Amino acid sequence: MNLVEKLNEAKEESFEKWFERWYEEKNLEKELINAARQGYTKYRIGIQEDYEDVSRFSDRRKYLNRRLRNPLTIEKISNELGEGIKVEYLEDKKSTNFFGMTRYYFSDWIEITW
């Protein structure tokens, strides 16, 4: 096995372990059932909602954001929840102009609809 294969294997193994822990802690199926009982037809997992110049996330939160933005996360959630559930990564970028100063706002999330 060459170095690239070892690196890819380590990355995949690490992701699988992280996802299993995260999915179990999140208890997503229960969250979706509770949302449905309240009349909702979608559920949002927020990743970031902030202005670009604010960087107050801890290293742990930055790690979680990186994992949640990984396309494999969307695929794994979709596989876990099964058919009839749509899972997608969405983002919103805005800018505001205040007295000649432009501020940029960025928000992203995972949206689950049924």
Secondary structure, DSSP 8 states (H G I E B T S, - for coil): --HHHHHHHHHHHHHHHHHHHHHHHHTHHHHHHHHHHTT-SEEEEEEEEEETT-----HHHHHHHHHHHSHHHHHHHHHHH-TT-EEEEEEEEEEEEETTEEEEEEEEEEEEE-
